[in-house]
Amino acid sequence: MSFERPTLTTLVSRARDDINARMPGADSRLRRSTLDVLARVHAGAMHGAYGMLDSNARFLPDVADTALLERWAAMFGLTRKPAAAATGNVTLTGDDDAEVPEGTILLRADGARYATAADATIASGTATVAVSAETAGAAGAMDAGQSLTFLSPVAGVDATAAVAAGGLAAGADAESDADLRGRLLLRLRQPVRGGAASDYVYWALEVAGVTRAWIYPNWDGLGTVKLLFVMDGEDDIIPDAGAIAAVDAWIAARRPVCADVTVAAPVADPLDLTIALTPDSSEVRAAVEAELRDLIAREAEPGGTLLISHIREAISIAAGETDHVLTVPSANVTAAAGEITTLGTITWA
């Protein structure tokens, strides 16, 4: 049975009831009476004692609060993954030989700031330069083609720059308590054993932005290992080349020297759906989409199967939904080996 800490109001009421029950004719509910003061003082003391009991009840890592969770993690060599800044390239236009120095600030429409990572010189009317968000986090991501504006004009350079192909990606929020707890519990349940299959998943999850990973021992013969992973915090959960390289480098420093490790991204297998909703409104549609994304994040895996019953359930539990008809898909959805189901296009019938 879980421990529930009584509120101070509840404890005051209990103390008053106890006093009145044990002193016939007394009324501890009279304001500023001696008995009322005693009831409140006693309740205050007990509230502190219950607070300590509540803290002790949440001592174990599966229920620990933020501070205690981080202490548990530190004892096992784990630290919370920090937020990472979105990075990528932008295309500048202007007069030939015009220069943009390193550290020049560009602004997004909402005021988010990005700084150039190197000097750039316009040649043949354009130049491409790397930029990074000044504020770390997933919110710094931008799609290719979006615009940034120089904070201060640069002589000979157009006022706006376009985000280049690939967009600004790799931004990640600081690891949540739930994700840190998940890594800690994985570490407790499956201790590192010098290259066991579970070790590779554990190592991959240490990299910022990585949320799920799968390991395939002996996938191409003895001594070979293949690892696939995704990044659920990104708009596109399939990792790009930079993320793959980061995970590969992290694992290379920890794997057994004799292991031949291949780190790769699963191939997206978009799941298109056709749904008739009741009621059919933008709010309910958004709720259904959110539940479907959550389902896929929890149950989709390379070569895995999404049950049609679970898809219907995800739609049914969406806030505001009272009824629906799912016509596509009409059966369980199984991804091919090396592919993972992702949310495709939803057609609202």
C-alpha positions in Angstrom: 0.0 0.0 0.0 1.5 3.4 -1.0 2.0 6.0 1.7 -0.2 9.1 1.4 0.8 12.2 3.5 -2.2 13.8 5.2 -2.6 17.5 4.7 -2.1 20.0 7.6 -5.9 20.7 7.5 -6.7 17.0 7.9 -4.3 16.7 10.9 -5.8 19.8 12.6 -9.3 18.3 12.2 -8.0 14.9 13.6 -6.5 16.6 16.6 -9.6 18.6 17.3 -11.8 15.4 17.1 -9.4 13.5 19.4 -9.5 16.3 22.0 -13.3 16.6 21.9 -13.7 12.8 22.1 -11.5 12.6 25.2 -12.7 15.7 27.0 -16.6 15.6 27.2 -18.1 19.0 26.9 -14.9 20.6 25.4 -15.0 22.4 22.1 -11.6 22.7 20.5 -13.0 24.4 17.5 -13.5 27.7 19.3 -11.0 30.2 17.7 -8.1 31.3 19.9 -9.1 28.9 22.7 -6.4 27.0 24.5 -7.6 23.7 23.1 -7.6 25.1 19.5 -4.0 26.3 19.9 -3.0 22.8 21.3 -4.7 21.1 18.3 -2.9 23.3 15.8 0.5 23.0 17.5 0.1 19.2 17.6 -1.0 19.0 14.0 2.0 21.2 12.9 4.4 18.9 14.7 2.8 15.8 13.2 2.8 17.4 9.7 6.6 17.7 9.9 6.9 14.1 11.1 4.7 12.9 8.2 6.9 14.9 5.9 9.9 12.9 6.9 7.9 9.7 6.5 6.8 10.8 3.0 10.5 11.5 2.1 11.5 8.1 3.4 8.7 6.5 1.4 10.2 8.0 -1.8 13.7 6.9 -1.0 14.0 4.1 -3.5 15.1 5.1 -7.1 11.9 4.0 -8.8 9.9 6.7 -6.9 12.6 9.2 -5.8 12.1 12.9 -6.4 14.6 15.0 -8.5 17.3 15.6 -5.9 17.3 12.0 -4.6 17.1 10.5 -8.1 20.2 12.4 -9.1 22.0 11.1 -6.0 21.1 7.6 -6.9 22.2 8.1 -10.5 25.5 9.6 -9.3 26.3 6.5 -7.2 26.1 4.5 -10.4 28.1 6.9 -12.5 25.1 8.4 -14.3 24.6 12.1 -14.8 21.6 13.9 -16.3 22.1 14.4 -20.0 22.4 18.2 -20.5 20.4 20.2 -23.1 22.1 20.3 -26.6 22.0 23.3 -28.9 20.6 22.9 -32.4 23.2 23.3 -35.1 23.3 23.4 -38.9 24.2 25.6 -41.9 22.6 28.7 -43.3 23.1 30.3 -46.7 24.1 33.9 -46.9 23.7 36.1 -50.0 25.3 39.4 -50.9 28.2 41.1 -52.6 31.3 39.1 -53.4 34.1 39.4 -50.8 31.7 40.7 -48.2 32.7 39.1 -44.8 30.6 37.8 -41.9 32.8 37.3 -38.8 32.5 34.4 -36.4 30.0 35.0 -33.6 27.6 37.2 -35.7 24.1 36.9 -34.3 21.0 36.1 -36.4 17.5 36.1 -35.1 14.5 33.9 -35.7 11.0 35.5 -36.0 10.3 34.7 -32.3 13.6 36.2 -31.1 15.6 33.1 -30.7 19.3 33.8 -31.3 21.8 31.9 -33.4 25.5 32.6 -33.7 27.8 31.8 -36.7 30.5 29.3 -35.8 33.1 30.5 -38.3 34.1 33.4 -40.5 32.3 33.4 -43.9 33.1 35.3 -47.1 30.6 35.8 -49.9 31.8 34.2 -53.2 29.7 34.1 -56.4 26.9 35.8 -54.5 26.5 33.2 -51.7 28.3 31.6 -48.7 27.4 28.8 -46.4 28.3 29.0 -42.7 27.6 26.9 -39.7 25.4 28.3 -36.9 24.3 27.1 -33.5 21.5 28.2 -31.3 22.6 30.3 -28.3 19.9 28.6 -26.1 20.2 24.8 -25.9 17.1 22.7 -26.3 14.9 21.1 -28.9 13.1 24.4 -29.5 16.1 25.6 -31.5 15.4 23.3 -34.4 14.5 24.8 -37.7 13.5 23.4 -41.1 15.4 24.0 -44.3 14.3 27.1 -46.1 13.2 29.0 -43.0 14.7 32.5 -42.6 17.0 34.2 -40.0 17.7 37.9 -39.8 20.9 39.6 -38.8 20.7 41.3 -35.4 22.9 44.1 -36.8 23.4 44.8 -40.5 26.6 43.5 -42.1 28.0 45.6 -45.0 27.5 43.9 -48.3 25.4 41.1 -46.9 21.6 40.7 -47.4 19.6 41.1 -44.1 18.1 37.6 -44.2 19.8 34.2 -44.4 18.1 30.9 -45.3 18.5 27.7 -43.4 20.3 25.2 -45.6 19.5 21.6 -46.5 19.3 19.4 -43.4 17.9 22.3 -41.3 19.1 23.1 -37.8 19.0 19.9 -35.9 20.5 17.9 -33.0 19.0 20.2 -30.4 17.8 18.3 -27.3 16.2 19.3 -24.0 17.8 18.3 -20.8 17.0 14.8 -19.8 13.8 14.5 -17.9 13.4 12.7 -14.6 11.5 9.9 -16.3 14.3 9.3 -18.8 17.0 9.5 -16.2 15.1 7.1 -14.0 14.7 4.7 -16.9 18.4 4.7 -17.5 19.1 4.2 -13.8 16.7 1.3 -13.5 18.2 -0.3 -16.7 21.6 0.0 -15.0 20.3 -1.7 -11.9 18.5 -4.5 -13.6 21.2 -5.1 -16.3 24.6 -4.2 -14.8 27.4 -3.5 -17.3 29.2 -6.8 -18.0 32.1 -5.9 -20.3 30.2 -6.0 -23.7 27.0 -7.9 -23.1 24.2 -7.1 -25.5 22.4 -4.9 -22.9 25.6 -2.8 -22.4 25.3 -1.4 -25.9 21.8 -0.2 -25.3 22.9 1.4 -22.0 25.9 3.1 -23.7 23.7 4.5 -26.5 21.2 5.9 -24.1 23.9 8.0 -22.5 24.2 10.1 -25.6 22.1 13.3 -25.6 18.9 13.0 -27.6 18.9 9.1 -27.8 15.7 7.7 -26.3 15.5 4.1 -27.6 18.0 1.6 -28.9 18.1 -2.0 -30.1 21.0 -4.4 -30.3 21.5 -7.3 -32.7 24.5 -9.5 -31.6 26.2 -11.6 -34.3 24.2 -10.0 -37.0 26.9 -10.6 -39.6 28.9 -13.3 -38.0 30.7 -13.9 -34.7 32.0 -10.8 -33.0 29.7 -8.4 -35.0 27.2 -6.2 -33.3 24.6 -3.9 -34.9 22.9 -1.1 -33.0 19.9 0.9 -34.2 18.5 3.9 -32.3 16.0 6.7 -32.5 15.6 10.2 -31.1 12.0 10.7 -30.1 12.5 14.3 -29.0 13.2 15.4 -32.6 10.6 16.2 -35.2 12.1 13.3 -37.2 12.9 10.5 -34.8 15.3 8.9 -37.4 18.8 10.1 -36.5 20.9 11.9 -39.1 24.6 11.2 -40.0 25.8 13.5 -37.2 23.9 11.7 -34.5 25.0 8.3 -35.8 28.6 9.5 -35.7 28.2 10.7 -32.1 26.8 7.5 -30.9 29.4 5.5 -32.8 32.2 7.5 -31.2 30.7 7.1 -27.8 30.4 3.4 -28.0 33.8 3.0 -29.7 35.5 4.3 -26.5 33.6 1.7 -24.4 33.1 -1.5 -26.4 35.4 -4.5 -26.1 38.4 -4.1 -28.5 37.5 -7.3 -30.3 33.9 -6.3 -31.1 33.0 -5.2 -34.7 30.2 -2.7 -34.1 27.9 -1.0 -36.7 25.8 1.9 -35.5 23.0 2.8 -37.8 19.5 4.4 -38.0 16.4 2.3 -38.7 14.5 3.0 -41.9 11.2 4.9 -41.3 8.1 3.0 -42.3 5.4 5.6 -42.2 2.0 4.4 -41.1 -0.9 6.1 -42.9 -4.3 6.1 -41.3 -7.8 6.9 -42.3 -10.1 7.8 -39.4 -13.6 9.1 -39.1 -14.0 10.9 -35.8 -16.9 11.8 -33.6 -16.8 14.7 -32.9 -14.6 15.8 -35.7 -12.8 19.0 -34.5 -9.3 20.3 -34.6 -8.9 19.8 -30.9 -9.9 16.1 -31.0 -7.8 15.5 -34.1 -4.8 16.9 -32.3 -5.5 14.8 -29.3 -5.8 11.6 -31.4 -2.5 12.4 -33.2 -0.8 12.9 -29.8 -2.0 9.6 -28.6 -0.9 7.8 -31.8 2.6 9.3 -31.5 2.8 8.2 -27.9 1.7 4.6 -28.9 4.3 4.5 -31.6 7.0 5.8 -29.2 6.1 3.1 -26.7 5.6 0.1 -28.9 7.2 0.5 -32.3 10.6 -1.1 -32.8 12.6 -2.3 -35.8 10.9 -5.3 -37.3 8.1 -5.1 -34.7 4.4 -5.3 -34.9 1.8 -2.6 -33.8 -1.5 -4.3 -32.9 -4.6 -2.9 -34.5 -6.3 -3.2 -31.2 -3.8 -0.9 -29.6 -4.1 1.6 -32.4 -7.9 1.7 -31.9 -7.4 2.0 -28.1 -5.0 5.0 -28.6 -7.7 6.7 -30.7 -10.4 5.9 -28.2 -8.6 7.4 -25.2 -7.9 10.7 -26.9 -9.4 13.6 -25.0 -12.8 14.6 -26.5 -13.3 11.5 -28.7 -16.6 9.7 -28.3 -16.6 7.4 -31.3 -14.5 6.7 -34.4 -14.2 4.4 -37.4 -10.7 3.3 -38.4 -10.6 2.0 -41.9 -6.9 2.1 -42.6 -5.1 0.1 -41.4 -7.4 -2.8 -41.0 -5.0 -5.3 -39.5 -1.8 -5.5 -37.4 1.1 -3.5 -38.8 4.4 -5.2 -39.0 7.6 -3.4 -40.1 10.3 -5.1 -42.1 13.6 -6.0 -40.6 15.6 -2.8 -40.0 12.5 -0.7 -40.4 10.5 1.0 -37.7 6.9 2.2 -37.9 6.5 6.0 -37.7 3.4 8.2 -37.9 2.6 8.9 -41.5 -0.4 10.9 -43.0 -3.7 10.8 -41.2 -6.7 11.2 -43.5 -9.8 12.4 -41.6 -12.7 10.7 -43.4 
